[in-house]
Amino acid sequence: MDESSFILGVDLDGVVGDFYGAMRVIAAEWLNKPVESLTEEVGYGLEEWGINEYGGYDRLHRFAVTQRNLFRDMKPIRDAPAVLRKLSNHGIRIRIITHRIFIKYSHRTSITQTVDWLDSYDIPYWDLCFMNDKGAVGAHVYIDDTPSNILRLRDHGCRTIVFTNSTNRELPGPRADSWPEMERLVMAALEEWRTGTLDLFGEK
């Protein structure tokens, strides 16, 4: 870990990019259903949309990335790019950590779309890491939305802020429901780091 900089580990899908909103539109086409019929209250894996009858999540994901440019065309979550630019301007080293290359034979497409998307929305980052074990790359504070990632990071002693969506509402905080809220939490953690009082989960 670079001790000269405060490192913020940031997940992309469901945190910076509106993954579930984009997937809902693509899934409606793939399933040949009206988009309004697909609930926005989903769990991790999107089983609420009935995708298992059509080949399951991996098949839908491959279609979304390789045929509908999911990672290039999804919209950002409200305020995310602007807040990340502000955090970067405070000297925070933004480390993007995403597990987007788990589908075989689509790695180049996923990586290219990701870089193009980050550039197109002027989202600042120092490092771009594609990996499942997010704690292995090191950060002072992590932002994630996937329950299994959050629990694993916390089990390994990593301070992790939950970005709220329908997949993670049962997890304990600290959490943010919006990027302005996230900005306040990250800036508070930055101040703790500067004064040497940064604690594990931010629960005082």
Backbone torsions as a table, in degrees:
resi	resn	phi	psi	omega
1	MET	NA	137.4	177.5
2	ASP	-79.0	102.1	-175.1
3	GLU	-73.5	-8.8	-179.7
4	SER	-82.4	-9.9	-179.2
5	SER	-131.1	147.0	171.0
6	PHE	-79.7	120.6	-173.9
7	ILE	-104.4	126.3	178.2
8	LEU	-110.5	114.4	178.0
9	GLY	-87.7	117.5	-171.0
10	VAL	-119.1	122.1	170.9
11	ASP	-74.7	157.6	-179.6
12	LEU	-100.8	-60.5	-170.8
13	ASP	-71.8	120.2	-178.0
14	GLY	85.1	-2.8	179.9
15	VAL	-120.3	-55.0	176.8
16	VAL	-102.3	-41.1	178.1
17	GLY	-101.5	142.4	-179.3
18	ASP	-78.7	71.1	-175.8
19	PHE	-59.8	-48.8	-174.9
20	TYR	-70.4	-34.6	175.5
21	GLY	-64.7	-43.4	179.4
22	ALA	-67.5	-43.1	-179.4
23	MET	-65.3	-32.3	179.6
24	ARG	-62.7	-42.5	178.9
25	VAL	-66.6	-44.8	-179.2
26	ILE	-66.8	-41.5	-179.9
27	ALA	-63.5	-36.8	178.4
28	ALA	-60.1	-42.3	176.6
29	GLU	-65.4	-47.2	-176.3
30	TRP	-62.2	-37.3	-179.4
31	LEU	-88.6	-9.7	-175.4
32	ASN	58.6	49.2	179.4
33	LYS	-128.1	153.5	173.1
34	PRO	-62.9	138.2	-178.4
35	VAL	-60.2	-30.6	-179.5
36	GLU	-66.1	-19.5	-178.9
37	SER	-81.1	-10.0	-179.6
38	LEU	-97.6	116.9	-177.4
39	THR	-62.1	146.7	173.8
40	GLU	-84.5	-12.3	179.2
41	GLU	-90.9	86.9	-175.5
42	VAL	-113.6	159.5	170.6
43	GLY	-101.7	173.2	177.8
44	TYR	-65.7	122.5	-176.2
45	GLY	110.7	-14.6	171.6
46	LEU	61.0	28.4	-177.8
47	GLU	-64.8	-22.0	-179.8
48	GLU	-61.6	-20.9	-179.4
49	TRP	-87.8	-0.6	179.2
50	GLY	74.7	26.7	-174.9
51	ILE	-72.7	-18.7	-177.7
52	ASN	-64.6	-28.1	177.2
53	GLU	-68.5	-16.9	-174.4
54	TYR	-112.0	12.4	178.0
55	GLY	119.5	-10.5	173.4
56	GLY	89.1	-179.1	-172.0
57	TYR	-63.7	-45.0	-176.2
58	ASP	-60.1	-38.9	-179.7
59	ARG	-69.2	-41.6	176.5
60	LEU	-63.8	-42.8	-179.5
61	HIS	-60.9	-44.8	178.8
62	ARG	-60.6	-43.6	178.1
63	PHE	-61.0	-44.4	-176.9
64	ALA	-62.8	-41.0	-176.9
65	VAL	-78.9	-48.6	-171.2
66	THR	-84.9	-25.1	-176.9
67	GLN	-110.6	-21.1	-177.4
68	ARG	-124.9	11.5	173.2
69	ASN	51.3	46.9	-175.5
70	LEU	-51.0	-50.4	-173.3
71	PHE	-76.1	-13.2	176.6
72	ARG	-94.0	-33.1	-169.3
73	ASP	-104.6	-11.3	-179.0
74	MET	-63.4	151.5	178.1
75	LYS	-84.5	151.5	174.5
76	PRO	-74.6	155.4	172.2
77	ILE	-69.1	143.3	-174.4
78	ARG	-50.3	130.4	175.2
79	ASP	75.6	-8.7	-174.3
80	ALA	-60.6	-52.6	-178.6
81	PRO	-59.5	-43.7	-177.6
82	ALA	-64.7	-42.9	-180.0
83	VAL	-66.2	-40.3	178.5
84	LEU	-63.6	-35.9	176.0
85	ARG	-64.5	-40.7	178.7
86	LYS	-64.8	-43.2	179.7
87	LEU	-63.7	-40.8	177.7
88	SER	-62.4	-36.6	-179.4
89	ASN	-67.8	-19.0	175.8
90	HIS	-86.1	6.2	178.2
91	GLY	89.7	8.5	178.6
92	ILE	-76.9	131.5	177.9
93	ARG	-86.8	110.2	-177.7
94	ILE	-87.9	120.6	-179.9
95	ARG	-113.8	106.3	178.0
96	ILE	-75.9	127.2	-179.8
97	ILE	-130.4	112.8	-174.0
98	THR	-139.5	147.0	179.1
99	HIS	-107.1	63.8	-174.8
100	ARG	-94.3	-2.8	-173.7
101	ILE	-114.4	39.5	-179.6
102	PHE	-87.9	-12.0	177.3
103	ILE	-91.4	125.2	-178.1
104	LYS	-61.6	148.2	171.2
105	TYR	66.9	17.0	176.3
106	SER	-131.8	17.1	-174.4
107	HIS	-63.8	-45.8	-178.0
108	ARG	-61.9	-42.9	179.5
109	THR	-61.8	-45.3	-178.4
110	SER	-63.2	-43.6	-177.9
111	ILE	-67.8	-44.6	-179.1
112	THR	-62.8	-45.7	179.0
113	GLN	-62.0	-38.0	-179.2
114	THR	-64.0	-48.4	-179.9
115	VAL	-63.1	-43.7	179.4
116	ASP	-61.1	-40.8	-178.8
117	TRP	-66.5	-45.5	179.1
118	LEU	-60.3	-42.5	179.5
119	ASP	-67.7	-39.4	-175.0
120	SER	-66.8	-27.5	178.5
121	TYR	-103.4	10.4	177.4
122	ASP	52.3	46.8	178.2
123	ILE	-89.1	119.4	-174.7
124	PRO	-78.8	144.1	173.7
125	TYR	-161.1	147.2	174.7
126	TRP	-92.4	-37.4	-174.0
127	ASP	-131.3	146.2	177.5
128	LEU	-131.1	110.2	-172.8
129	CYS	-116.9	126.6	176.3
130	PHE	-106.7	99.7	-177.9
131	MET	-163.6	157.9	-178.3
132	ASN	-85.1	-41.9	-178.4
133	ASP	-82.8	85.1	-171.9
134	LYS	-67.8	-30.7	179.8
135	GLY	-67.3	-18.2	-176.6
136	ALA	-71.1	-21.4	-176.1
137	VAL	-91.3	-16.6	173.2
138	GLY	83.4	128.0	172.6
139	ALA	-160.9	156.1	177.0
140	HIS	-76.2	-37.6	178.6
141	VAL	-140.4	140.5	177.9
142	TYR	-114.2	149.7	171.3
143	ILE	-121.2	126.4	-179.3
144	ASP	-151.8	163.4	177.7
145	ASP	-122.4	-16.1	-175.8
146	THR	-81.3	121.9	-175.6
147	PRO	-53.0	-45.2	-177.4
148	SER	-64.5	-37.8	177.9
149	ASN	-65.5	-45.1	-178.0
150	ILE	-61.4	-46.9	-179.1
151	LEU	-64.3	-40.6	179.7
152	ARG	-65.4	-44.2	178.8
153	LEU	-61.2	-46.0	-179.4
154	ARG	-66.1	-36.8	176.9
155	ASP	-61.0	-29.7	-179.9
156	HIS	-91.7	10.2	175.8
157	GLY	82.3	22.0	-178.3
158	CYS	-98.7	125.5	177.7
159	ARG	-68.0	121.5	-171.4
160	THR	-133.3	127.7	176.9
161	ILE	-98.6	130.7	178.0
162	VAL	-83.0	129.3	168.6
163	PHE	-95.7	116.8	-167.2
164	THR	-68.9	131.9	162.9
165	ASN	-152.8	-174.9	-171.8
166	SER	-67.6	-13.7	-178.1
167	THR	-83.9	-14.0	-167.8
168	ASN	-135.2	15.7	-172.5
169	ARG	-64.1	-19.9	-177.7
170	GLU	-85.0	-8.8	-178.2
171	LEU	-78.0	145.3	176.8
172	PRO	-71.0	158.9	177.9
173	GLY	-74.2	-176.9	9.7
174	PRO	-71.1	145.8	-179.8
175	ARG	-146.1	159.5	175.8
176	ALA	-130.2	136.9	177.6
177	ASP	-93.3	-7.8	-178.8
178	SER	-154.3	167.6	179.1
179	TRP	-72.9	-33.3	171.8
180	PRO	-59.6	-38.7	175.5
181	GLU	-65.3	-40.7	178.9
182	MET	-61.5	-39.9	179.0
183	GLU	-57.8	-44.0	-179.0
184	ARG	-64.1	-41.3	179.9
185	LEU	-66.5	-42.6	-178.8
186	VAL	-67.9	-41.8	179.3
187	MET	-64.9	-35.2	176.2
188	ALA	-65.5	-41.0	177.7
189	ALA	-65.8	-37.7	177.2
190	LEU	-61.3	-42.3	179.2
191	GLU	-65.1	-40.9	176.2
192	GLU	-60.4	-42.9	-179.8
193	TRP	-62.7	-41.6	-179.0
194	ARG	-65.9	-30.9	-178.7
195	THR	-97.4	3.0	177.9
196	GLY	75.2	22.4	-178.0
197	THR	-117.2	17.2	-178.5
198	LEU	-65.6	118.3	179.3
199	ASP	-98.9	179.4	-170.9
200	LEU	-68.0	-62.4	-173.3
201	PHE	-107.8	-0.7	179.4
202	GLY	75.1	18.8	-179.3
203	GLU	-99.5	105.7	-177.8
204	LYS	-110.1	NA	NA
